[in-house]
Amino acid sequence: ELNQRYLIPEGISSKMDVIISRDGQPTGIVAIEHTELPRQWRVDERGFAISIADMITMLLEISDRKDAEKALGNQQRLLRDLMNNSSSLVYMTDLQGRYLLVNRQYEEIHGISQNQLLEKTPHVLYPSEFADQFIENDRIVANSGEPQTFEEQALLADGLHSYFSVKFPVRDAKGEIYGVTSISTDVTERIRTEAALKESELR
């Protein structure tokens, strides 16, 4: 928006203001002043002022984007730290059951790195009866679009383990579900303790 006004008392006889606006709100002004007699600004002069304002707006937007990227980076680091310091198994799979992400605990339990698991299904780690069940539970969550809980079992190197798994769908920016995140807590010892206690009570 261009406005022309005269400030003769201050020794300025001609001034042009270009208002800088972002998201529909004015945020600043680019001012060009002349000490000549009052006159109409030429088209090229008006265009120059607008170009300067546009450049400033672009620089401000870049600054905002960098701030947003920094904030996002901090959030991602926090999330990664929370995942990797969790004693539970945290992992994400796509709609075909292929791994997209696993936490450090998952890597340590299975003795395999995330890079080795990416794009592979649970069948590389478990017998089919267990892997098929994990994929089916994920499919149930994806189809329902709601978080759900499951009691799951997995055969590891030291024997059969029981897990309490919380699973929830993961959505993209458009709201479309593209995967499932699982947080599985090992409850093997608790189940064994409860079973032993019940057995002692029956004696």
N, C-alpha and C positions, 0 to 999 in steps of 0.2 A: 504494500500500500504506500503510495507516494503523497506527501503533503508538502506544500510550498508556503513558507512564511518569512517575514522580514523582521530582523532584529536590529534596526538602525541605531537605537540608543547604545548598543554594545559595540558599535563599529562594524557590525556584520550586516550587510545589506541584502544578502540572499542566502538562504539555507534550505537544503533538501534533506528530509528524513526518510529512511527506509526502515520499516518495522520488521524485525526478525521474529518470526512466529514458528513455534514447534507444537505439533499436535493441536493446532488451532488456537494456541494461546500465545500472546506476545511475550517475548523473553528478552528483547533488547532492541536497540536502535543503531543504525549506521547513519551518521550525519556527515554531510558534505557542505562546506561553507564557502561563500564567495564574498569578497569585499568590494565587488563591483556594484554598480547601480542595480536595482531590482530588475530581474529579467526572467524569462521563461527558460527552463532547462531543456537542452537539446535531447533528442531521442537517444543518441549514443551516450550522453552523460547519465541519463536515467538508467539505461541498460547497464552501464558500468557499476552504478551504485547497487543495482539489484544483484549483479554478479558477485559483488563483494559480500552482500548479505547472504546469498546462497552458499558461498564458500565457508563463511563463518558457521552457518547452520550445519553444513556437512561435517566440519571439524568437531562441532559439539556432539553430533550424532555418533561420530567415531569414538569420541571420549566416553560417551554413555555406553557404547557397545563394549568397549574395553573393560569398563567397570562391571558390566553385566557378565562378561566372560570371566573376570576375576572372581566374582561372587559365585558363579557356577562352578568354577574350578575348586573353590574352597568347599562347596557343598559336596562335590564329587570326592574330594579327599576325605572329608568327614565320613561319608557313606562307606568308602573303602576301608577306613580305619575301623568303623563299627563292625563291618562284615568280617574283617580279618581277625578281630579280637574276640569274636563270638565263639563260644564253645559248641554252638549248634552248627549243623551243616546248612550252608546257605548256597543256593544255586538257582540258575534261571535257564529255562529251556524254551525253544520255539514251539510252534504248533505241530511240528513233526517229531517232537521229543528230543531234538538235538541240543546239546549244551551251548549256551551263550555266555555263561559266566559261572564260576564257582569260587567260594572263598578259601582262605588258607587252610582252615580245618578240613574242608573237603579234600584238598590236595594231600594233606598229611595222612588222613585216614586211609586213603586209597593208594598212596604212594605214587601219585601221578600229577603232572602239572596241568594248569588250566589250558595252556596252549596245546597240549596233547589231547585234551578232551573236546576242544571246540569243534562244532559241526558233527560230533559223534553222539550216539544215543547211549542210554544206560546199559545196552547190551554188551558194551566193551568192558564193563565192570562187574556185571551180575549175570547169573543164570537167567534164562528167558522168563521163567515163572515170576521172578521178582521185577525184572526190567519191564516186562509187559504190564505189570500192575502199576508201576510208577507212571508209565506213559498214559495208561487208562485214567488214573486219578487226575493227571494234568489235563486230560481231555475233558473230564467232567467239569473242572474248574473253568476252562476256557469256554465251554458251551454254556455254562450257567452265568458267566460274567460276574460271579460273586466269590469272595473268599470262603474256603471250606477247610475242614480239618479231617485228617485221616490217621488211622493206626497202620503203620507200614513196617515191613520187615526186610532186612537186607542180610545176605550172607557175606561176611567179611572173612579175612584170613584167620581170625581167632574164633570164628563161630557165628551163630545167628544173633543178630541184634534187632531190637525192637525200637521203633521211632514214633514219636508223636509229631506229625507234620502239619504245619499250617501252610496252605497254598493260596495264592491270590493271583488274579490276571494282571498282566502288564499291558498298558495301552500306549499307542503312539499319540502324536499331537492332534490327530483327527478323532481320537477316541476309539480307534480300532484295536482290538486285542491282537497282539502279535506274539505273546509268550506267557509263561507262568513262572512265578518266583516261589520257591519252596524254602521254608525254614524248618529243618527236621532236628528234633531234640532226642538224643539217645536216652530211652527210659528202660533199658535192659535191666540194670541193677535194681531199679525200683520194682519192676515186675517180678524179678526173682525173689526179692525180699518179701513182697506181698504174698507170693506163692508159698514161700517157706513158712511164713507166719500162719497162713491158713492151714498148712499141713500140720504144724505143731498143735494148733487148736483142735484138730480132729483126733489127735492121739489120746 
